[in-house]
Amino acid sequence: MTNRADVEKLDASDPLAPFRERFALGSDENLIYLDGNSLGRPPKSTLARLRAAAEEEWAGQLIRGWSHWIELARKAGDVLAGGVVGARPGEVVVSDSTSVNLYKLAAAALDARPGRRVIVTDDDNFPTDQYILAGLAEARGLELRRIPTDIDTGVTLAGVREALSDDVALVSLSHVAYRSGAIADMHGITAAAHEAGALMLWDLCHSAGSVPVPLTAANVDLAVGCTYKHLNAGPGAPAFLYVRSDLQPQLRQPIWGWFGQRDQFGMAGDYDPVDTIERFLVGTPPVPGLYGVLEGASLSAEAGIDAIYAKAQGLTDLMVSLHDEWLAPLGFTLASPRDAAQRGAHVTLHHPQAWQICQAWQAEGVIPDFRTPERLRIGPAPLYTRYADVFEAFERLRDLVQEGRHNAFPAERSRVT
Ligand SMILES: *Cc1c(COP(=O)(O)O)cnc(C)c1O
């Protein structure tokens, strides 16, 4: 049986424990936040940086600030490349949202495989990914082929192989599944796509900052990902995109903006893009958001992705154990891979009354996420969630369900974030 004293020992020997005080934790000491994979907490350094960016840089430097703001997208990209997603300098840049970057890179990939008529994704990919790819397929008269995927165990190499053929232009999948947390086989799937002559585009939203991402090692072509989840860059902070260096001059993105232009301030009327990663930029970047990415990504890089992933496995293993001991007898089932090696940094539990339980848990000071169908998605953040927080949160969950307190909450789902 898991007990509180054992869990406190895990915190006492946790090498990442000192990172907790690098975050602004708010004033509610009773609150246990288990949704850092939807919106991470603010690093203190980010708050200081944003204040300085407004008061000193914007107010003091005015337009002159652009002489260094203009380098932030690449600078933050290099921190992500070297410290977070296993890529080389100059292969990652920060811009736009994940949805827009997915569109840009998917369109560029399709243009690079003329004559091929199929885009492969899976039917449990994050909705925006499915919509963007469906929109591209419809506009170009292509087929969107969706691999049927088990929502609790994730997309498999065998499933991808079955969907491949010599008319596939692009395979686009999520590395860590947003609902179950299942990790896809980046090496195997990328190699299979390449064997079929297709380009591979990974969505890293739930893996960047939580699990190792072997972009260079797996010879990945293209990737996108967001920064406001595990990278703690702040609400609406811009996303990143990755293009392998040899592909950069070959690919043409569909939104021809002036931030991709050679001699941008030469103001020429004809589009002539640079050959580097800035080729995939479009327009004026959100400077406060870029500072959020720079600070958040630097903090994760400092902690080290291997250490973050090791603690994510420890935290989610604890959740699985507590589920088995306390929650399974109350009607919960595990809706994530049981093996930590197959799982990202969150655990999802199914219960027929998950929506009511979600509301009741929040009323008791724990913030999880709700995901259809009838699932609680529980995301600890290795940089600031303690093992004791998980223990305490699960104890509250067990007690409230045991006592039926969730029955007082509406069963009808309202707005969900
Ligand atoms: C969160 C998330 C997104 C979000 O895309 P935005 O453009 O930032 O809204 C996209 N894909 C996945 C897999 C996500 O988890």
PDBQT file of the ligand as one rigid body, heavy atoms in Angstrom, charges set to zero:
ROOT
HETATM    1  C1  LIG A 501      -2.977  22.049 -27.602  1.00  0.00    +0.000 C 
HETATM    2  C2  LIG A 501      -2.812  21.417 -28.930  1.00  0.00    +0.000 A 
HETATM    3  C3  LIG A 501      -2.935  22.175 -30.100  1.00  0.00    +0.000 A 
HETATM    4  C4  LIG A 501      -3.323  23.610 -30.015  1.00  0.00    +0.000 C 
HETATM    5  O1  LIG A 501      -3.151  24.326 -31.178  1.00  0.00    +0.000 OA
HETATM    6  P1  LIG A 501      -3.321  25.921 -31.136  1.00  0.00    +0.000 P 
HETATM    7  O2  LIG A 501      -3.165  26.343 -32.507  1.00  0.00    +0.000 OA
HETATM    8  O3  LIG A 501      -2.288  26.436 -30.177  1.00  0.00    +0.000 OA
HETATM    9  O4  LIG A 501      -4.680  26.225 -30.574  1.00  0.00    +0.000 OA
HETATM   10  C5  LIG A 501      -2.693  21.540 -31.314  1.00  0.00    +0.000 A 
HETATM   11  N1  LIG A 501      -2.361  20.230 -31.367  1.00  0.00    +0.000 NA
HETATM   12  C6  LIG A 501      -2.257  19.474 -30.243  1.00  0.00    +0.000 A 
HETATM   13  C7  LIG A 501      -1.867  18.035 -30.344  1.00  0.00    +0.000 C 
HETATM   14  C8  LIG A 501      -2.507  20.048 -29.004  1.00  0.00    +0.000 A 
HETATM   15  O5  LIG A 501      -2.418  19.312 -27.899  1.00  0.00    +0.000 OA
ENDROOT
TORSDOF 0
